Amino acid sequence: MAFFGRKKSRSKSARGRRGEANSRSARPQRRSSRRRNKPLVFVFLSWAMTLSLWVAIIMAATTAYVFVGLDKQGLFKVPDREPGMMLLSADGHVVAESGSFFGDEARVAELPSYLPQAVIAIEDRRFRKHFGIDIQGLVRASVANYRAGRIVQGGSTITQQLAKNLFLKPDRTYQRKFQEAVLALWLESKYSKDEILQLYLNRVYFGSGSFGVEKAAQKYFGKSAREVSLAEAAMLAGLLKAPTTYNPINHPKRAEARAREVIKDMVEIGFITDDDLDQAGSVVKTVKPADYIPATQYIVDWVGDQLPDLIGRFDKSIVVETTLDRNLQALAEKTITRTLNKQGRKLNASQGAMVVMDTTGGVRAMVGGKSYIKSQFNRAVSAKRQPGSAFKPFVYLTAVEFGMSPDSVEYDEPIEIDGWKPHNYSGRYYGPVTLRQALSRSLNTVAVRLGQSVGPRSVVTTAHRMGVNSELKANASIALGTSEVSLLELTSAFAPFSNGGNAVVPHVVTRITTREGKVLYERSGNGLGSVVSSYDLGAMNDMLRAVVQQGTGTRAQLNGQDVGGKTGTTQDYRDAWFVGYTAHMVAGVWVGNDDNSPTKRVTGGSLPATMWNTVMTAAHNGLPKVDLPGEGTLYGQTELPVAYDTGGIVDMLQNMFGTRQDTELEGQQAPREAGSSRAERRERMRKRLKDLEDSR
């Protein structure tokens, strides 16, 4: 029993040990099973949290790196506006401004509420809610672009756009986008929403050369941004996406459609009501962008080009005092625009330019084209065109300086030079004519004959001495004005005829100061000195007066004033010129087409002379009559002697030169060739004319 009892007891003990062992082996299996049964979502969240932590660390490090880099570049400072320029007329009135003379020109608090609202609605409708980067907007734009299969929405906020405009180059790189985001965060931490919006409205580009909403409103609608209507505000806001595409001047239908889209967004956000939508929608159709910007902007651009030479670089706003006559400037603009609008289409003449200056070269008015808003190219300063017969006075002046006079006789007859056969505008030939008659009738053959007699190089020298700066080709056709010049230099080259023989430098700036009054530049000097003798000047004014009194320039006659001038018309009527003067002023007018296409028979004596007369009549109102300068009574006989019909050109010239005194004039003489006494010049002329006579 005892045996069996002990055996049973051992058996129970063994079973207990085996059970205990089994229990120990079962526990790890259950724990392993619990781990295997852990939900996958917890595993995913664990990994996601770990990844997010690392991404956050990397982003923080990258942001810090970019921040330090931007700080080293000095970009954490809003750059100042470009210095402004205020242009004053001769009487002290403001005639134009450029840049930002008074800082930010448009303040949010002074604008109609719907103008900044229109910008927010179309550019960044969550502007008031985000912190500079709109995560929700980025997601929305990404989804929209994915669905469309192309980029139809952008995710950049107004703050990011401002950061890009203020600090960065327009590179399409990830580095630039990251810098943009960092700078946007900095702007949001530094400025209020209204301050950011104000900076944006004053710095962003609206097209047509307009930076800032104030300049854009002036450009497109001829009014301040404080005065625009809801429809006009919508058009301005619509420009921001693509200023060229939605330009209301060049693409009015696109601009109208874009403005409607802006107004619709404003309703969706709650900025305006449905009633406002209906009213503004009907007004959009009637919005007419301004198609005229004062032509003084041509002068602003011209002055801007001169500033580096006058004062160098400047970092403060400046005041520029000028020689401009604001009333004369307004009249010149109106005359060019109205004349071309009325007659330009039927005459196929689309462009014109005008320069008016006093006898010292001070520009009183300048119009560089029919419409500055449509073309900023200054045709008065930058366009080089053939002057045609308007160049002939330099040929005749050279001949006079070689010893001829207004009463000298030349033959108007066909001439051929190396296969070139110039002919007269009328197709007629008049035989023996005086130089006075030849210039007043603008006879081409006589001008060419004179050019060959004195030599083309001498003609070029004379033109340069008088004030023409362009390169001139010393060939036979130079006598007919085939080398290109600008209207400004040609007009200034006529100034010596009006002021007593002194060459001038065309100018418009008299003084430049800072806003505080510090003088940066002041004009001094009285021009380039005498370039024409009184005797030769009198001869030229005698002939150029005849052009206006009885020749091709009769439409330029002014009541009560002594006027001289010259018309010019180039081949196929491509260019038409009139440059004329009194003892008070000089003015030049050009009419033609930018593409050099022919006009319909527009001559220098038609539209140009008529426009010249309109402006100069007003300019001389109240001015006394003053005779043109020069000694004008020393030219001998004015009628042709009978002997001239049989004696030949040499005998004619000998008879005529015999009536002219051989004494040199007192005072400073114009530059002459070597051996420059009047007798020697006369002898050279006789020899050249004799050679020409023998070749006929």
Rosetta blueprint (number, residue, H / E / L):
1 M L
2 A H
3 F H
4 F H
5 G H
6 R H
7 K H
8 K H
9 S H
10 R H
11 S H
12 K H
13 S H
14 A H
15 R H
16 G H
17 R H
18 R H
19 G H
20 E H
21 A H
22 N H
23 S H
24 R H
25 S H
26 A H
27 R H
28 P H
29 Q H
30 R H
31 R H
32 S H
33 S H
34 R H
35 R H
36 R H
37 N L
38 K L
39 P L
40 L H
41 V H
42 F H
43 V H
44 F H
45 L H
46 S H
47 W H
48 A H
49 M H
50 T H
51 L H
52 S H
53 L H
54 W H
55 V H
56 A H
57 I H
58 I H
59 M H
60 A H
61 A H
62 T H
63 T H
64 A H
65 Y H
66 V H
67 F H
68 V H
69 G H
70 L H
71 D H
72 K H
73 Q L
74 G L
75 L L
76 F L
77 K L
78 V L
79 P L
80 D L
81 R L
82 E L
83 P E
84 G L
85 M E
86 M E
87 L E
88 L E
89 S L
90 A L
91 D L
92 G L
93 H L
94 V E
95 V E
96 A E
97 E E
98 S E
99 G L
100 S E
101 F L
102 F L
103 G L
104 D L
105 E L
106 A L
107 R L
108 V H
109 A H
110 E H
111 L L
112 P L
113 S L
114 Y H
115 L H
116 P H
117 Q H
118 A H
119 V H
120 I H
121 A H
122 I H
123 E H
124 D L
125 R L
126 R L
127 F L
128 R L
129 K L
130 H L
131 F L
132 G L
133 I L
134 D L
135 I H
136 Q H
137 G H
138 L H
139 V H
140 R H
141 A H
142 S H
143 V H
144 A H
145 N H
146 Y H
147 R H
148 A H
149 G L
150 R L
151 I L
152 V L
153 Q L
154 G L
155 G L
156 S L
157 T L
158 I H
159 T H
160 Q H
161 Q H
162 L H
163 A H
164 K H
165 N H
166 L H
167 F H
168 L L
169 K L
170 P L
171 D L
172 R L
173 T L
174 Y H
175 Q H
176 R H
177 K H
178 F H
179 Q H
180 E H
181 A H
182 V H
183 L H
184 A H
185 L H
186 W H
187 L H
188 E H
189 S H
190 K H
191 Y L
192 S L
193 K H
194 D H
195 E H
196 I H
197 L H
198 Q H
199 L H
200 Y H
201 L H
202 N H
203 R H
204 V L
205 Y E
206 F L
207 G L
208 S L
209 G L
210 S L
211 F E
212 G L
213 V H
214 E H
215 K H
216 A H
217 A H
218 Q H
219 K H
220 Y H
221 F H
222 G L
223 K L
224 S L
225 A H
226 R H
227 E H
228 V L
229 S L
230 L H
231 A H
232 E H
233 A H
234 A H
235 M H
236 L H
237 A H
238 G H
239 L H
240 L L
241 K L
242 A L
243 P L
244 T L
245 T L
246 Y L
247 N L
248 P L
249 I L
250 N L
251 H L
252 P H
253 K H
254 R H
255 A H
256 E H
257 A H
258 R H
259 A H
260 R H
261 E H
262 V H
263 I H
264 K H
265 D H
266 M H
267 V H
268 E H
269 I H
270 G L
271 F L
272 I L
273 T L
274 D H
275 D H
276 D H
277 L H
278 D H
279 Q H
280 A H
281 G H
282 S H
283 V H
284 V H
285 K L
286 T L
287 V L
288 K L
289 P L
290 A L
291 D L
292 Y L
293 I L
294 P L
295 A L
296 T H
297 Q H
298 Y H
299 I H
300 V H
301 D H
302 W H
303 V H
304 G H
305 D H
306 Q H
307 L H
308 P H
309 D H
310 L H
311 I H
312 G L
313 R L
314 F L
315 D L
316 K L
317 S L
318 I E
319 V E
320 V E
321 E E
322 T E
323 T L
324 L L
325 D L
326 R H
327 N H
328 L H
329 Q H
330 A H
331 L H
332 A H
333 E H
334 K H
335 T H
336 I H
337 T H
338 R H
339 T H
340 L H
341 N H
342 K H
343 Q H
344 G H
345 R L
346 K L
347 L L
348 N L
349 A L
350 S L
351 Q E
352 G E
353 A E
354 M E
355 V E
356 V E
357 M E
358 D E
359 T L
360 T L
361 G L
362 G E
363 V E
364 R E
365 A E
366 M E
367 V E
368 G L
369 G L
370 K L
371 S L
372 Y L
373 I L
374 K L
375 S L
376 Q L
377 F L
378 N L
379 R L
380 A L
381 V L
382 S L
383 A L
384 K L
385 R E
386 Q L
387 P L
388 G H
389 S H
390 A H
391 F H
392 K H
393 P H
394 F H
395 V H
396 Y H
397 L H
398 T H
399 A H
400 V H
401 E H
402 F L
403 G L
404 M L
405 S L
406 P L
407 D L
408 S L
409 V E
410 E E
411 Y E
412 D E
413 E L
414 P L
415 I L
416 E L
417 I E
418 D L
419 G L
420 W E
421 K L
422 P L
423 H L
424 N L
425 Y L
426 S L
427 G L
428 R L
429 Y L
430 Y L
431 G E
432 P E
433 V E
434 T E
435 L H
436 R H
437 Q H
438 A H
439 L H
440 S H
441 R H
442 S L
443 L L
444 N H
445 T H
446 V H
447 A H
448 V H
449 R H
450 L H
451 G H
452 Q H
453 S H
454 V H
455 G L
456 P H
457 R H
458 S H
459 V H
460 V H
461 T H
462 T H
463 A H
464 H H
465 R H
466 M H
467 G L
468 V L
469 N L
470 S L
471 E L
472 L L
473 K L
474 A L
475 N L
476 A H
477 S H
478 I H
479 A H
480 L H
481 G L
482 T L
483 S L
484 E L
485 V E
486 S L
487 L H
488 L H
489 E H
490 L H
491 T H
492 S H
493 A H
494 F H
495 A H
496 P H
497 F H
498 S H
499 N H
500 G L
501 G L
502 N E
503 A L
504 V L
505 V L
506 P L
507 H E
508 V L
509 V E
510 T E
511 R E
512 I E
513 T E
514 T E
515 R L
516 E L
517 G L
518 K L
519 V E
520 L E
521 Y E
522 E E
523 R L
524 S L
525 G L
526 N L
527 G L
528 L L
529 G L
530 S E
531 V L
532 V L
533 S L
534 S H
535 Y H
536 D H
537 L H
538 G H
539 A H
540 M H
541 N H
542 D H
543 M H
544 L H
545 R H
546 A H
547 V H
548 V H
549 Q H
550 Q H
551 G L
552 T L
553 G L
554 T H
555 R H
556 A H
557 Q L
558 L L
559 N L
560 G L
561 Q L
562 D L
563 V L
564 G E
565 G E
566 K E
567 T E
568 G E
569 T E
570 T L
571 Q H
572 D H
573 Y H
574 R L
575 D E
576 A E
577 W E
578 F E
579 V E
580 G E
581 Y E
582 T L
583 A L
584 H L
585 M E
586 V E
587 A E
588 G E
589 V E
590 W E
591 V E
592 G E
593 N L
594 D L
595 D L
596 N L
597 S L
598 P L
599 T L
600 K L
601 R L
602 V L
603 T L
604 G L
605 G L
606 S L
607 L H
608 P H
609 A H
610 T H
611 M H
612 W H
613 N H
614 T H
615 V H
616 M H
617 T H
618 A H
619 A H
620 H L
621 N L
622 G L
623 L L
624 P L
625 K L
626 V L
627 D L
628 L L
629 P L
630 G L
631 E L
632 G L
633 T L
634 L L
635 Y L
636 G L
637 Q L
638 T L
639 E L
640 L L
641 P L
642 V H
643 A H
644 Y H
645 D H
646 T L
647 G L
648 G H
649 I H
650 V H
651 D H
652 M H
653 L H
654 Q H
655 N H
656 M H
657 F H
658 G H
659 T L
660 R L
661 Q L
662 D L
663 T L
664 E L
665 L L
666 E L
667 G L
668 Q L
669 Q L
670 A L
671 P L
672 R L
673 E L
674 A L
675 G L
676 S L
677 S L
678 R H
679 A H
680 E H
681 R H
682 R H
683 E H
684 R H
685 M H
686 R H
687 K H
688 R H
689 L H
690 K H
691 D H
692 L H
693 E H
694 D H
695 S H
696 R L
